[in-house]
Amino acid sequence: MATRTLVVDNGAATIKFGFADEDMPYRTFANNITRSKAERKTFVGDQLETCKDFSGLYYRLPFEKGLLTSWDVEKQVWDRLFNGKIVPCDPSTTNLLISEPILNLPNIATTYDQLVFEEYGFHSYTRMSAPQMAMYNEIPRLYGQKMTSGKKRVDCAVVVDSGYSFTHIIPFWKGKPILVGIRRINVGGKLLTNHLKEIISFRYWNMMDETYLVNEVKEACCYVSNKFWDELDICKKSPRANKILQHYVLPDYSAQQRGYVKGGSKSKQREEKGKGQGKMDLDDAEDETNDTDSEAGANLDQSDSDSDEDMSEPNEDEQVLTMNNERFTVPEILFNPSDIGMDQAGIPEAIVDAISSCDEEIRGMLYANVVLIGGNAKLPGFRKRVANDLREIAPSEFDVRVGIDKDPFGYAWKGAKRLATMDEFASEFKNRLVTRAEYLETGSALCESRFRSAV
């Protein structure tokens, strides 16, 4: 009989995992295989943490265009996760709750079933999309409210999942996705990083092979602007008058292993954030409510306080990358894909289109429960921009509320943890599970039947 449940949010870039019955926060590692030019070593998953020189890394990714297509790569990563090398896991006595891509293809879903039961031998498992995992959280807390007495979860919500490959907008009713309302924008963290690589390579140095480093630059410097044209004018001013300009000190992978934004307190925070990614207090994250003023951390007000330090002249032994309008023009693609020639709507327009395709009776509730999750939601100013733009184009008779957790990156994992541990979800979780004995008797047909409510 299974005694523990392992929760795995199998993202295209990062895997979040942990046992549901533990009070510890989730752990993370890269969902890829990398090859280092400098060290001439291959790193699988968490082994990348031991790399000493991140320049010119070559990536092999299991996901292509949001779908798990390279099972050879994924299996090597899962081998480290499920074979006791990362967590003390005995699959024969463990339930597995794992995420899958939104609108997953049947042949890919079947391969999930085969590996979980035939290769690793888990006692039982279920799979669902990350947005559906997020629906098991107490969403009213994102708006400073409490869950209505007697309710397990909200009736209606729109989950905006902006991740590595794509941005998906999924409306939910009674915990199930409204399929006609699902929208996809072909912009994710991967596209933003690649676009930033092109800009830096054109304006400064050739960094087309420095994916890892440019991604760190993006996470340290970029933010979502709420006054795009005003800040674009500021970027044209002299360095002393330009409060947006930042200097990012590049690592040399000898004396300096990590890059940082020039300016004492801010750079220290960036380094601590990078080292502790994914290791936060779950209780603090649950209690976090939205503060619209605190989200523009990388905006003008923040830059003002550090302007004197940031504008200091670089040392001769430092290789410094100057970040000016790139800081906010790159994330702007999430809201205006047409900036790079993509004939698609931005996030606010896609939310309105998704809600408009749903029944009129629930549209008001959907506008009042918009939830932002995924790695791109961590960009400072993201929630405020979505809320402002959505309020401008949404029907005036509806209230618009946009919520984001303190940790949008792990919000789906926390929802899955609640599903596996909370008493009010016990029967639902039990009914979703397929045991290995059932699979060996009926095959993937039973899995498809049990998991049908997943996106």
Secondary structure as UniProt FT lines:
FT   STRAND          4..10
FT   STRAND          14..19
FT   TURN            20..21
FT   STRAND          27..30
FT   STRAND          33..36
FT   TURN            37..40
FT   STRAND          41..44
FT   HELIX           45..50
FT   TURN            55..56
FT   STRAND          58..60
FT   STRAND          63..64
FT   TURN            65..66
FT   STRAND          67..68
FT   HELIX           71..82
FT   HELIX           91..93
FT   STRAND          94..100
FT   TURN            102..103
FT   HELIX           106..114
FT   HELIX           115..119
FT   STRAND          124..129
FT   HELIX           130..134
FT   TURN            135..136
FT   HELIX           139..143
FT   TURN            149..150
FT   STRAND          156..162
FT   STRAND          167..173
FT   TURN            174..175
FT   STRAND          176..177
FT   HELIX           179..181
FT   STRAND          183..185
FT   HELIX           189..203
FT   TURN            208..209
FT   HELIX           211..221
FT   HELIX           228..234
FT   TURN            235..236
FT   TURN            239..241
FT   STRAND          246..249
FT   STRAND          260..261
FT   HELIX           264..275
FT   TURN            276..278
FT   HELIX           282..287
FT   TURN            292..295
FT   TURN            297..298
FT   HELIX           300..305
FT   HELIX           307..310
FT   TURN            316..317
FT   STRAND          320..323
FT   HELIX           326..329
FT   HELIX           331..334
FT   HELIX           337..340
FT   HELIX           347..356
FT   HELIX           360..367
FT   STRAND          370..373
FT   HELIX           375..378
FT   TURN            380..381
FT   HELIX           382..393
FT   TURN            396..397
FT   STRAND          402..404
FT   HELIX           408..410
FT   HELIX           411..421
FT   HELIX           423..425
FT   HELIX           426..432
FT   STRAND          434..435
FT   HELIX           436..442
FT   HELIX           444..450
FT   TURN            451..453
//
